[in-house]
Amino acid sequence: MNLPIGVMDSGVGGLSVAKEIMRLLPNEKLLYFGDTANVPYGSKSPLFIRTAVFEILKYFKSQNVKAAVMACNTSSAVALEQARRCFDFPIIGVIEPGVREALKIIRTRTACMFANSVTVASGAHDALMKKLSDNEISVTGKACPDFVPLVESGIFEGAEADRVVNKYLSAFSGIESDTLILGCTHYPFLEKAIKKAAGNRFSIVNPASATAAELSEILRSCGLENVSGLSPAHRYCVSGDPEKFSQVASMLMGFEINAELVNPSFQKRV
Ligand code: DGL
């Protein structure tokens, strides 16, 4: 029960989920992994991403995690099902919690979604939405390749953020939809800019708190909750530059983070 929970993403985006896990499950110790040598996943192939995710999960296994969270829509879209068959600890993704959250509030027949091109091309959100709504509701995705580089460089608002948000929002102008799913865990850090540009056209769905709730439910049902009451010491590991990650992550989390460079085999692959 005192073992850590692995939380992975391509970079700082998964911290939007880690933040909610820390809030909901303050006793749990997190082992965060940002695959920053390979960020953004949105420009990689599904095979490359699956290989990278499996390496991270193998690392989590070597660290004795009791559960793992793919705090990454791209990984959840291309690697979750296979990973669940290959590892012996529970693995939670972000797509199902996000789609279920959207279903609770949507009143139109289409949900709009910002995500990267791999996630949009996978059709994972659309397929699940159709399945859970008996084909009543579909998801229309817009690939937003400029968002992740902005967040990774510590830009969350201002003129540049406004410009790219407006550019991507215009893709939804002819669509009747009242719900916008943030289909990438980096995007909640741009929520202010997105809200500013979208006005009250959309209810915005960030899957983070629903993902934390699903994790909590799984830990409880498997008897894996940490009930020690000790404040946990989280660890942050990266495959790229630890200083750069630490600087942006500290800004995003509001406390100091000192990341470690973990396994040289995570260095940029070609
Ligand atoms: N934050 C990730 C996601 O939710 C990955 C983004 C990227 O690296 O392109 O999809």
Boltz pocket constraint, residues with backbone or C-beta under 6 A from the ligand:
constraints:
  - pocket:
      binder: B
      contacts: [[A, 9], [A, 10], [A, 11], [A, 13], [A, 14], [A, 38], [A, 39], [A, 40], [A, 41], [A, 42], [A, 43], [A, 71], [A, 72], [A, 73], [A, 74], [A, 75], [A, 116], [A, 119], [A, 148], [A, 183], [A, 184], [A, 185], [A, 186]]
      max_distance: 6.0
